[in-house]
């Protein structure tokens, strides 16, 4: 299923009831966070609660193409023996625990400028 998260995640304080109702109508009962986590974890990667919150708050693109590229970046990091990796995709950065197959956090383009990433052992640009 292809969902347009950019459209539904523009409100940083929460999802309007109408949007939540539309999501629930198409996917069965469940909170927005649960639905987003299910959609994101269908890629094979797990997203921490913190990462899911950052995706919503920062309006980060999680399209099918982005997820394919993120998975590709994780594969490259795994092949190089990396554990905690910064993966850059277009206008977003993902900190991924490769050994746990978990996205720890995400950062958008505006927050990348002047930011310092610590506790990583490599970076992959895809």
N, C-alpha and C positions, 0 to 999 in steps of 0.2 A: 504494500500500500504506500502511495506517495503522498505525504502530507507537506503542506507548505508552512513550516514553522515560522518563517519570517512574518507571515501575515498574522498569525495568532499570538506571537510573542512580543508584540510591540508595547504592551502595557507592562511596566516593570513592577507595579504593585499587586498584580494579580490578573487573572483572566476574567473578562466580563462574563456574567452569567449566560448571555446568549451564545458566546463562543464555547463555553463549557458544555452547554446543552447540545450544541451542534456536534461537538466531539463525542459526547456520550451517546447521541442518537446513532452515530455511525459505528461506534466501537463497543457498545455495551457499557455497563456501569463502570465507573472508575474515575479517580481524580486526574487532573491534567498531568501532574507529576508522574503518576503511574503509567499513563498512556505514553508520555514522552519517554520514560525509561524503557518501556517495552519496545518502542520504535527504535530507540538508540541501541538497545542491546541486541536487536535482531541482526545487527551488523557483525556480531561475534565479539565485539568489544563491550565491556561494561562501563557505564558512566557512574561515577560517584554521585551522591546527592549534591555535593558542592558543585561538581561539573555541570549537572543538569540545571542547577540554579543559575550558573554563569551563562549557560547557553540561552536561557530565557531572558535574564537581565541584560545581557549584552547583545541580544539579537544576532547571535552567531548562526551562520548558514550551516545547516545540517542536512543538506540535500543528499540524494543518493550518490551523486558524483563526489561530494565532499567526503562522505563515509567510505567510498571505494578508495579514495586517495589516502585517507587516514589509515585504513587497513593496510594499504600498500606501504605506507611509512612505517607502520608497526612491524610489518614483515621484514623490511630492510633493517630496522633496528635490531630485531631478533637475530637475523643472519649475522650481524656484526657483533653480537654478544652484549648489546646494551641493555641496561635495566631500566633506568629512569631517563626518559628521552623527551626532548622538546621537538615536536613535529610542527613545521610551518606549512600551512596550506593557504595560499592566496592572502586573505586579510585576517587570518586567525592563527593562533598558536594553541597547541594542545600539549599539556604535560601528561605523559603516559607512563604508567608502570608496566613495562613490557612483560616482566615475569608474572605479574598478576592479571595481565590483559585488561587493565583498568585505566580509563581516562580520569586523571586526578582533578584537573581544572582546565579551563579554556580562557583565552584572552583575545579580545578583538583588536583590530588594527590601531585604534586610537590609544588603547592602553599598552600597546607594544612599545611605543616611543618612550624612551627613557627608562624602560623597565629592565631589571636585572634578574636573570633566572639563575637560581642556585640549586644545589643538590641534584644536578642532572649529570649524566656521564656521556651525553652525546646529543647531537641535533640532526634531524633529517628534514630536508626541504623537498616537498613534493608538489 
